């Protein structure tokens, strides 16, 4: 049985990485920028974050199992590394890496590829009645 954690707010995660970035041994300003982009995006209300050392963990619910159904994002050596944890089989995990300026675009691709959100189209969406993205 896996343990779950209650998610943090995006503001708490921004503060966490901002503080971590102040340490001389961490140069993770791109992670701070990335988290700020998420917090300001249309996804902010439907993605739930926790942190683990220098890793951002994103889930779809407020209770997150860090070992199942989450996207783990790390930044080191000037690159972002994304791993979707949905299986215990290491070579079956969805893994991508990218330059800092491509991170949000890769997140967006991931969200669409896995259908983490429903996009509403039509009259209800045009009238502003949709609750999805």
N, CA and C atoms as a LAMMPS dump frame, in Angstrom:
ITEM: TIMESTEP
0
ITEM: NUMBER OF ATOMS
399
ITEM: BOX BOUNDS ff ff ff
-5.0000000000000000e+02 5.0000000000000000e+02
-5.0000000000000000e+02 5.0000000000000000e+02
-5.0000000000000000e+02 5.0000000000000000e+02
ITEM: ATOMS id mol type element x y z
1 1 1 N 0.841 -1.181 0
2 1 2 C 0 0 0
3 1 3 C 0.891 1.252 0
4 2 1 N 0.553 2.184 -0.863
5 2 2 C 1.326 3.411 -0.972
6 2 3 C 0.776 4.467 -0.02
7 3 1 N 1.663 5.31 0.459
8 3 2 C 1.259 6.43 1.307
9 3 3 C 0.936 7.621 0.414
10 4 1 N -0.045 8.403 0.831
11 4 2 C -0.385 9.595 0.07
12 4 3 C -0.005 10.834 0.868
13 5 1 N 0.153 11.92 0.139
14 5 2 C 0.452 13.219 0.747
15 5 3 C -0.58 14.217 0.277
16 6 1 N -0.936 15.146 1.146
17 6 2 C -1.822 16.233 0.739
18 6 3 C -1.009 17.219 -0.091
19 7 1 N -1.596 17.654 -1.187
20 7 2 C -0.891 18.578 -2.074
21 7 3 C -0.659 19.924 -1.406
22 8 1 N 0.272 20.655 -1.96
23 8 2 C 0.566 22.015 -1.529
24 8 3 C -0.101 22.981 -2.501
25 9 1 N -0.118 24.243 -2.146
26 9 2 C -0.58 25.251 -3.098
27 9 3 C 0.583 25.571 -4.033
28 10 1 N 0.256 26.135 -5.177
29 10 2 C 1.332 26.53 -6.098
30 10 3 C 2.199 27.609 -5.469
31 11 1 N 1.601 28.467 -4.656
32 11 2 C 2.372 29.521 -3.984
33 11 3 C 3.392 28.91 -3.022
34 12 1 N 2.987 27.863 -2.302
35 12 2 C 3.919 27.189 -1.387
36 12 3 C 5.077 26.547 -2.162
37 13 1 N 4.78 26.001 -3.32
38 13 2 C 5.808 25.352 -4.126
39 13 3 C 6.765 26.395 -4.709
40 14 1 N 6.227 27.527 -5.148
41 14 2 C 7.089 28.62 -5.624
42 14 3 C 8.026 29.059 -4.504
43 15 1 N 7.477 29.237 -3.321
44 15 2 C 8.288 29.657 -2.175
45 15 3 C 9.352 28.605 -1.852
46 16 1 N 8.984 27.343 -1.895
47 16 2 C 9.93 26.25 -1.608
48 16 3 C 11.121 26.29 -2.563
49 17 1 N 10.846 26.34 -3.871
50 17 2 C 11.938 26.336 -4.839
51 17 3 C 12.715 27.649 -4.826
52 18 1 N 12.062 28.758 -4.515
53 18 2 C 12.762 30.037 -4.389
54 18 3 C 13.77 29.97 -3.251
55 19 1 N 13.368 29.396 -2.127
56 19 2 C 14.28 29.244 -0.988
57 19 3 C 15.412 28.276 -1.326
58 20 1 N 15.079 27.175 -1.972
59 20 2 C 16.101 26.204 -2.364
60 20 3 C 17.106 26.827 -3.323
61 21 1 N 16.63 27.697 -4.182
62 21 2 C 17.493 28.354 -5.173
63 21 3 C 18.504 29.301 -4.53
64 22 1 N 18.237 29.729 -3.301
65 22 2 C 19.158 30.638 -2.605
66 22 3 C 20.423 29.929 -2.141
67 23 1 N 20.388 28.622 -2.063
68 23 2 C 21.552 27.855 -1.645
69 23 3 C 22.598 27.884 -2.753
70 24 1 N 23.87 28.099 -2.393
71 24 2 C 24.919 28.148 -3.416
72 24 3 C 25.059 26.839 -4.218
73 25 1 N 24.657 25.725 -3.625
74 25 2 C 24.823 24.458 -4.339
75 25 3 C 23.666 24.152 -5.294
76 26 1 N 22.615 24.938 -5.259
77 26 2 C 21.477 24.733 -6.152
78 26 3 C 21.361 25.912 -7.103
79 27 1 N 21.266 25.651 -8.356
80 27 2 C 21.015 26.686 -9.362
81 27 3 C 19.768 26.26 -10.125
82 28 1 N 18.624 26.544 -9.521
83 28 2 C 17.37 26.038 -10.087
84 28 3 C 16.371 27.159 -10.415
85 29 1 N 16.885 28.319 -10.76
86 29 2 C 15.982 29.405 -11.143
87 29 3 C 15.017 28.98 -12.254
88 30 1 N 15.446 28.196 -13.238
89 30 2 C 14.485 27.742 -14.248
90 30 3 C 13.316 26.94 -13.652
91 31 1 N 13.567 26.197 -12.564
92 31 2 C 12.469 25.473 -11.901
93 31 3 C 11.509 26.467 -11.261
94 32 1 N 12.038 27.505 -10.637
95 32 2 C 11.186 28.554 -10.054
96 32 3 C 10.327 29.174 -11.157
97 33 1 N 10.942 29.498 -12.27
98 33 2 C 10.218 30.098 -13.397
99 33 3 C 9.139 29.149 -13.936
100 34 1 N 9.478 27.871 -14.041
101 34 2 C 8.544 26.857 -14.54
102 34 3 C 7.327 26.737 -13.62
103 35 1 N 7.571 26.664 -12.331
104 35 2 C 6.465 26.555 -11.366
105 35 3 C 5.595 27.811 -11.412
106 36 1 N 6.213 28.968 -11.564
107 36 2 C 5.438 30.207 -11.703
108 36 3 C 4.569 30.169 -12.955
109 37 1 N 5.102 29.62 -14.05
110 37 2 C 4.312 29.49 -15.281
111 37 3 C 3.09 28.609 -15.056
112 38 1 N 3.275 27.499 -14.366
113 38 2 C 2.145 26.608 -14.084
114 38 3 C 1.127 27.331 -13.219
115 39 1 N 1.606 28.013 -12.181
116 39 2 C 0.705 28.705 -11.253
117 39 3 C -0.133 29.767 -11.944
118 40 1 N 0.385 30.356 -13.013
119 40 2 C -0.324 31.4 -13.751
120 40 3 C -1.119 30.841 -14.933
121 41 1 N -1.054 29.54 -15.139
122 41 2 C -1.665 28.938 -16.322
123 41 3 C -3.094 28.462 -16.061
124 42 1 N -3.735 28.051 -17.131
125 42 2 C -5.087 27.487 -17.04
126 42 3 C -5.085 26.147 -16.313
127 43 1 N -3.927 25.533 -16.134
128 43 2 C -3.836 24.233 -15.48
129 43 3 C -3.746 24.319 -13.956
130 44 1 N -3.483 25.489 -13.425
131 44 2 C -3.181 25.64 -11.996
132 44 3 C -4.257 25.064 -11.085
133 45 1 N -5.515 25.217 -11.447
134 45 2 C -6.585 24.744 -10.563
135 45 3 C -6.857 23.251 -10.692
136 46 1 N -6.259 22.594 -11.686
137 46 2 C -6.518 21.175 -11.88
138 46 3 C -5.302 20.289 -11.713
139 47 1 N -4.157 20.883 -11.405
140 47 2 C -2.949 20.118 -11.126
141 47 3 C -2.553 20.378 -9.681
142 48 1 N -2.119 19.331 -9.014
143 48 2 C -1.822 19.425 -7.591
144 48 3 C -0.369 19.041 -7.34
145 49 1 N 0.41 19.959 -6.74
146 49 2 C 1.84 19.706 -6.562
147 49 3 C 2.236 19.296 -5.146
148 50 1 N 3.305 18.542 -5.078
149 50 2 C 4.07 18.349 -3.846
150 50 3 C 5.541 18.442 -4.248
151 51 1 N 6.4 18.511 -3.265
152 51 2 C 7.83 18.571 -3.541
153 51 3 C 8.539 17.46 -2.78
154 52 1 N 9.662 17.054 -3.317
155 52 2 C 10.524 16.073 -2.668
156 52 3 C 11.945 16.474 -3.001
157 53 1 N 12.613 17.063 -2.04
158 53 2 C 13.954 17.603 -2.241
159 53 3 C 13.931 18.584 -3.407
160 54 1 N 14.546 18.27 -4.533
161 54 2 C 14.558 19.196 -5.67
162 54 3 C 13.598 18.755 -6.773
163 55 1 N 12.668 17.864 -6.452
164 55 2 C 11.728 17.327 -7.431
165 55 3 C 10.34 17.927 -7.244
166 56 1 N 9.74 18.334 -8.341
167 56 2 C 8.343 18.751 -8.37
168 56 3 C 7.539 17.523 -8.768
169 57 1 N 6.525 17.194 -7.984
170 57 2 C 5.66 16.056 -8.273
171 57 3 C 4.259 16.6 -8.498
172 58 1 N 3.675 16.26 -9.645
173 58 2 C 2.367 16.787 -10.02
174 58 3 C 1.379 15.636 -10.146
175 59 1 N 0.241 15.794 -9.482
176 59 2 C -0.82 14.802 -9.556
177 59 3 C -2.122 15.433 -10.003
178 60 1 N -3.138 14.59 -10.12
179 60 2 C -4.456 15.05 -10.563
180 60 3 C -5.442 15.245 -9.418
181 61 1 N -5.045 14.869 -8.211
182 61 2 C -5.933 14.998 -7.056
183 61 3 C -5.173 15.644 -5.907
184 62 1 N -5.925 16.112 -4.919
185 62 2 C -5.294 16.766 -3.778
186 62 3 C -4.54 15.791 -2.893
187 63 1 N -4.898 14.526 -2.93
188 63 2 C -4.154 13.481 -2.223
189 63 3 C -3.284 12.782 -3.26
190 64 1 N -1.981 12.868 -3.082
191 64 2 C -1.043 12.383 -4.093
192 64 3 C -0.257 11.197 -3.56
193 65 1 N -0.2 10.155 -4.359
194 65 2 C 0.676 9.019 -4.104
195 65 3 C 1.921 9.247 -4.96
196 66 1 N 3.045 9.628 -4.354
197 66 2 C 4.24 9.967 -5.133
198 66 3 C 4.778 8.824 -6.001
199 67 1 N 4.301 7.609 -5.771
200 67 2 C 4.792 6.473 -6.524
201 67 3 C 3.84 5.946 -7.574
202 68 1 N 2.746 6.683 -7.826
203 68 2 C 1.766 6.152 -8.762
204 68 3 C 0.943 7.275 -9.408
205 69 1 N 0.919 7.284 -10.732
206 69 2 C 0.064 8.217 -11.468
207 69 3 C 0.456 9.676 -11.335
208 70 1 N 1.755 9.935 -11.201
209 70 2 C 2.223 11.313 -11.047
210 70 3 C 3.294 11.624 -12.087
211 71 1 N 3.437 12.901 -12.339
212 71 2 C 4.511 13.394 -13.195
213 71 3 C 5.579 13.988 -12.286
214 72 1 N 6.798 13.459 -12.399
215 72 2 C 7.916 13.983 -11.613
216 72 3 C 8.782 14.829 -12.528
217 73 1 N 9.127 16.03 -12.048
218 73 2 C 9.913 16.972 -12.839
219 73 3 C 11.128 17.4 -12.023
220 74 1 N 12.295 17.271 -12.641
221 74 2 C 13.529 17.708 -12
222 74 3 C 14.277 18.619 -12.958
223 75 1 N 15.088 19.499 -12.38
224 75 2 C 15.952 20.363 -13.182
225 75 3 C 17.375 20.227 -12.676
226 76 1 N 18.271 19.776 -13.55
227 76 2 C 19.693 19.742 -13.218
228 76 3 C 20.505 19.717 -14.5
229 77 1 N 21.742 20.139 -14.384
230 77 2 C 22.651 20.227 -15.528
231 77 3 C 22.056 21.02 -16.687
232 78 1 N 21.252 22.037 -16.352
233 78 2 C 20.695 22.921 -17.372
234 78 3 C 19.518 22.363 -18.155
235 79 1 N 18.976 21.217 -17.723
236 79 2 C 17.864 20.593 -18.446
237 79 3 C 16.756 20.171 -17.477
238 80 1 N 15.553 20.107 -18.014
239 80 2 C 14.423 19.551 -17.279
240 80 3 C 14.285 18.087 -17.64
241 81 1 N 13.939 17.282 -16.636
242 81 2 C 13.702 15.855 -16.823
243 81 3 C 12.309 15.524 -16.296
244 82 1 N 11.489 14.948 -17.16
245 82 2 C 10.117 14.589 -16.836
246 82 3 C 9.992 13.067 -16.833
247 83 1 N 9.338 12.53 -15.808
248 83 2 C 9.065 11.096 -15.747
249 83 3 C 7.63 10.925 -15.256
250 84 1 N 6.824 10.214 -16.051
251 84 2 C 5.466 9.889 -15.623
252 84 3 C 5.509 8.514 -14.971
253 85 1 N 5.178 8.461 -13.692
254 85 2 C 5.249 7.228 -12.922
255 85 3 C 3.869 6.576 -12.914
256 86 1 N 3.71 5.566 -13.771
257 86 2 C 2.442 4.844 -13.824
258 86 3 C 2.649 3.339 -13.797
259 87 1 N 3.896 2.917 -13.646
260 87 2 C 4.23 1.496 -13.593
261 87 3 C 5.526 1.338 -12.807
262 88 1 N 5.72 0.148 -12.278
263 88 2 C 6.966 -0.127 -11.554
264 88 3 C 8.056 -0.614 -12.5
265 89 1 N 7.712 -0.791 -13.767
266 89 2 C 8.671 -1.282 -14.754
267 89 3 C 9.427 -0.086 -15.323
268 90 1 N 10.669 0.067 -14.922
269 90 2 C 11.476 1.25 -15.248
270 90 3 C 11.519 1.564 -16.739
271 91 1 N 11.716 0.552 -17.586
272 91 2 C 11.857 0.842 -19.016
273 91 3 C 10.524 1.076 -19.721
274 92 1 N 9.432 1.061 -18.979
275 92 2 C 8.119 1.38 -19.544
276 92 3 C 7.626 2.774 -19.146
277 93 1 N 8.408 3.495 -18.377
278 93 2 C 8.005 4.825 -17.927
279 93 3 C 8.123 5.832 -19.066
280 94 1 N 7.182 6.787 -19.109
281 94 2 C 7.232 7.903 -20.055
282 94 3 C 8.294 8.854 -19.537
283 95 1 N 9.333 9.079 -20.329
284 95 2 C 10.428 9.956 -19.911
285 95 3 C 10.742 10.916 -21.047
286 96 1 N 10.958 12.167 -20.679
287 96 2 C 11.372 13.175 -21.648
288 96 3 C 12.321 14.139 -20.946
289 97 1 N 13.146 14.802 -21.728
290 97 2 C 13.954 15.885 -21.178
291 97 3 C 13.99 17.005 -22.201
292 98 1 N 14.274 18.206 -21.719
293 98 2 C 14.255 19.366 -22.606
294 98 3 C 15.042 20.514 -21.998
295 99 1 N 15.289 21.517 -22.84
296 99 2 C 15.893 22.771 -22.392
297 99 3 C 14.879 23.516 -21.518
298 100 1 N 15.37 24.431 -20.707
299 100 2 C 14.514 25.168 -19.775
300 100 3 C 13.367 25.882 -20.475
301 101 1 N 13.641 26.509 -21.609
302 101 2 C 12.599 27.289 -22.276
303 101 3 C 11.513 26.415 -22.918
304 102 1 N 11.727 25.107 -22.988
305 102 2 C 10.748 24.2 -23.582
306 102 3 C 9.91 23.464 -22.539
307 103 1 N 10.174 23.682 -21.258
308 103 2 C 9.553 22.889 -20.196
309 103 3 C 8.032 23.012 -20.169
310 104 1 N 7.509 24.222 -20.242
311 104 2 C 6.059 24.364 -20.159
312 104 3 C 5.385 23.747 -21.376
313 105 1 N 5.991 23.876 -22.533
314 105 2 C 5.451 23.266 -23.745
315 105 3 C 5.423 21.742 -23.621
316 106 1 N 6.459 21.171 -23.035
317 106 2 C 6.486 19.725 -22.825
318 106 3 C 5.408 19.302 -21.832
319 107 1 N 5.212 20.086 -20.781
320 107 2 C 4.133 19.81 -19.835
321 107 3 C 2.786 19.844 -20.548
322 108 1 N 2.577 20.837 -21.361
323 108 2 C 1.331 20.968 -22.123
324 108 3 C 1.118 19.744 -23.02
325 109 1 N 2.159 19.306 -23.709
326 109 2 C 2.077 18.109 -24.556
327 109 3 C 1.706 16.882 -23.728
328 110 1 N 2.333 16.735 -22.572
329 110 2 C 2.054 15.61 -21.683
330 110 3 C 0.586 15.603 -21.264
331 111 1 N 0.087 16.765 -20.845
332 111 2 C -1.301 16.878 -20.39
333 111 3 C -2.265 16.464 -21.499
334 112 1 N -1.993 16.893 -22.715
335 112 2 C -2.866 16.533 -23.841
336 112 3 C -2.71 15.071 -24.234
337 113 1 N -1.499 14.565 -24.202
338 113 2 C -1.251 13.172 -24.572
339 113 3 C -1.97 12.21 -23.625
340 114 1 N -1.991 12.526 -22.34
341 114 2 C -2.608 11.636 -21.366
342 114 3 C -4.047 12.027 -21.021
343 115 1 N -4.576 13.043 -21.703
344 115 2 C -5.964 13.481 -21.456
345 115 3 C -6.224 13.792 -19.986
346 116 1 N -5.322 14.545 -19.386
347 116 2 C -5.507 14.916 -17.987
348 116 3 C -6.604 15.966 -17.808
349 117 1 N -7.007 16.62 -18.881
350 117 2 C -8.082 17.602 -18.831
351 117 3 C -9.026 17.355 -19.987
352 118 1 N -10.246 17.773 -19.809
353 118 2 C -11.245 17.704 -20.877
354 118 3 C -11.393 19.103 -21.447
355 119 1 N -11.333 19.209 -22.747
356 119 2 C -11.549 20.504 -23.388
357 119 3 C -12.973 20.533 -23.909
358 120 1 N -13.722 21.51 -23.468
359 120 2 C -15.101 21.662 -23.898
360 120 3 C -15.168 22.615 -25.075
361 121 1 N -15.933 22.223 -26.048
362 121 2 C -16.147 23.078 -27.217
363 121 3 C -17.645 23.173 -27.452
364 122 1 N -18.055 24.229 -28.112
365 122 2 C -19.471 24.373 -28.428
366 122 3 C -20.099 25.504 -27.657
367 123 1 N -21.412 25.532 -27.653
368 123 2 C -22.137 26.673 -27.102
369 123 3 C -21.889 26.881 -25.612
370 124 1 N -21.839 25.816 -24.81
371 124 2 C -21.614 25.986 -23.372
372 124 3 C -20.244 26.613 -23.125
373 125 1 N -19.228 26.162 -23.864
374 125 2 C -17.884 26.724 -23.709
375 125 3 C -17.863 28.179 -24.138
376 126 1 N -18.555 28.489 -25.213
377 126 2 C -18.586 29.86 -25.71
378 126 3 C -19.294 30.791 -24.747
379 127 1 N -20.239 30.249 -23.981
380 127 2 C -20.967 31.059 -23.001
381 127 3 C -20.249 31.141 -21.675
382 128 1 N -19.072 30.526 -21.595
383 128 2 C -18.297 30.585 -20.361
384 128 3 C -18.785 29.633 -19.294
385 129 1 N -19.51 28.596 -19.674
386 129 2 C -20.068 27.672 -18.713
387 129 3 C -19.212 26.422 -18.498
388 130 1 N -18.104 26.321 -19.189
389 130 2 C -17.297 25.116 -19.052
390 130 3 C -16.424 25.189 -17.808
391 131 1 N -16.263 24.047 -17.189
392 131 2 C -15.405 23.958 -16.017
393 131 3 C -14.082 23.294 -16.347
394 132 1 N -13.976 22.776 -17.554
395 132 2 C -12.723 22.174 -18.002
396 132 3 C -11.847 23.237 -18.61
397 133 1 N -10.914 22.791 -19.398
398 133 2 C -9.998 23.759 -20.025
399 133 3 C -10.311 23.877 -21.469
